Amino acid sequence: MKKIALAVALAAVLPMAVAHAEGDAAKGKKVFNKCKACHYADKKKNKVGPYLVGVVGRKAASVEGFKYSKAMKAKGAEGLVWNEENIDKYLAAPKKFVPGNKMAFAGLKKAEDRANVIAYLKTLTE
């Protein structure tokens, strides 16, 4: 009987854990408000930071016309691609993930916020 109750409880909880890991684009758009001062998400125009349209899957330091730091250019030359895992690490601690980069933002400490922002960024296709 205990095994059945445990199985039912897990069946109810696991889909929520998977959904949480995927992120919520609508919530991510709200969290992205912290990023709007420096990044455009809706047009291919640079601000203090490069535009983020099409960022998921893009090679680091590859937006034409944006003046990247030497550190970010080096990461791009090494082949860093902004996949979900790398974006998550960067958003958690930008200065730790790419020491010497220009981004002044301290990072998003909550994993849920990062997952949501990544879900939102995935909607910004070219």
C-alpha positions as CSV (number, residue, x, y, z in Angstrom):
1,M,0.0,0.0,0.0
2,K,2.9,2.4,0.8
3,K,4.5,1.7,-2.5
4,I,1.3,2.6,-4.4
5,A,0.9,5.8,-2.4
6,L,4.6,6.7,-3.2
7,A,4.1,5.9,-6.9
8,V,1.0,8.1,-7.0
9,A,2.8,10.9,-5.3
10,L,5.8,10.7,-7.6
11,A,3.5,10.6,-10.7
12,A,1.9,13.8,-9.5
13,V,5.2,15.6,-8.7
14,L,7.5,14.6,-11.5
15,P,5.6,16.4,-14.3
16,M,5.8,19.6,-12.3
17,A,9.6,19.2,-11.8
18,V,10.0,18.7,-15.6
19,A,7.9,21.7,-16.4
20,H,9.9,23.8,-13.9
21,A,13.2,22.7,-15.5
22,E,11.9,23.8,-18.9
23,G,11.0,27.3,-17.7
24,D,8.1,29.5,-18.5
25,A,8.6,32.0,-21.3
26,A,5.9,34.4,-20.0
27,K,7.5,34.5,-16.6
28,G,10.9,34.8,-18.3
29,K,9.8,37.9,-20.2
30,K,9.0,39.6,-16.9
31,V,12.3,38.6,-15.4
32,F,13.9,39.9,-18.6
33,N,12.8,43.4,-17.6
34,K,16.0,43.5,-15.5
35,C,18.0,43.1,-18.8
36,K,16.1,45.6,-21.0
37,A,18.3,48.5,-20.0
38,C,21.2,46.9,-21.8
39,H,19.8,44.4,-24.3
40,Y,17.1,44.5,-27.0
41,A,15.1,41.3,-27.3
42,D,12.7,42.4,-30.0
43,K,15.0,43.9,-32.6
44,K,18.5,43.4,-34.0
45,K,19.9,46.6,-32.6
46,N,22.7,46.8,-30.0
47,K,22.5,48.8,-26.8
48,V,25.1,48.7,-24.1
49,G,25.0,44.9,-24.6
50,P,24.4,43.0,-27.9
51,Y,20.9,42.3,-29.1
52,L,19.5,38.9,-28.0
53,V,17.3,38.0,-31.0
54,G,18.5,34.5,-31.9
55,V,20.9,34.2,-29.1
56,V,20.1,30.6,-28.3
57,G,22.4,28.5,-30.5
58,R,24.6,31.5,-31.5
59,K,28.3,31.6,-31.2
60,A,29.6,33.9,-28.4
61,A,30.9,37.3,-29.5
62,S,29.4,37.0,-33.0
63,V,26.9,40.0,-33.3
64,E,28.3,42.3,-35.9
65,G,28.9,45.8,-34.8
66,F,29.1,45.1,-31.1
67,K,32.3,45.8,-29.4
68,Y,32.9,42.8,-27.2
69,S,35.5,42.5,-24.4
70,K,38.7,40.6,-25.1
71,A,37.5,37.9,-22.7
72,M,34.3,37.4,-24.6
73,K,36.0,37.4,-28.0
74,A,38.4,34.8,-26.7
75,K,35.4,32.6,-25.6
76,G,33.9,33.0,-29.0
77,A,37.2,32.0,-30.6
78,E,37.3,28.9,-28.4
79,G,33.9,28.0,-29.8
80,L,31.6,28.9,-27.0
81,V,28.0,28.6,-28.1
82,W,25.1,30.1,-26.2
83,N,23.2,26.8,-25.6
84,E,20.8,26.5,-22.6
85,E,23.5,25.1,-20.3
86,N,26.0,27.9,-21.1
87,I,23.4,30.6,-20.8
88,D,22.3,29.3,-17.4
89,K,25.9,29.3,-16.2
90,Y,26.5,32.8,-17.6
91,L,23.3,34.2,-16.1
92,A,24.1,32.7,-12.7
93,A,27.5,34.4,-12.5
94,P,28.6,36.4,-15.6
95,K,32.0,37.4,-14.2
96,K,32.7,33.9,-13.0
97,F,31.7,32.2,-16.3
98,V,33.6,34.7,-18.5
99,P,36.2,36.5,-16.3
100,G,36.9,39.9,-17.7
101,N,33.7,40.4,-19.7
102,K,32.0,43.8,-19.8
103,M,28.6,42.8,-18.4
104,A,28.0,44.7,-15.1
105,F,25.0,42.6,-14.1
106,A,25.7,40.5,-11.0
107,G,23.5,37.6,-12.3
108,L,20.3,35.8,-11.5
109,K,20.7,33.7,-8.4
110,K,17.4,31.8,-8.6
111,A,17.5,28.7,-10.9
112,E,13.8,29.2,-11.7
113,D,14.4,32.8,-12.9
114,R,17.3,31.6,-15.2
115,A,15.2,28.7,-16.6
116,N,12.3,31.2,-17.3
117,V,14.6,33.7,-19.0
118,I,16.1,30.9,-21.1
119,A,12.6,29.8,-22.1
120,Y,11.9,33.4,-23.1
121,L,15.2,33.7,-25.0
122,K,14.3,30.6,-27.0
123,T,11.2,32.4,-28.3
124,L,13.4,35.2,-29.8
125,T,14.1,33.6,-33.2
126,E,15.4,35.4,-36.2
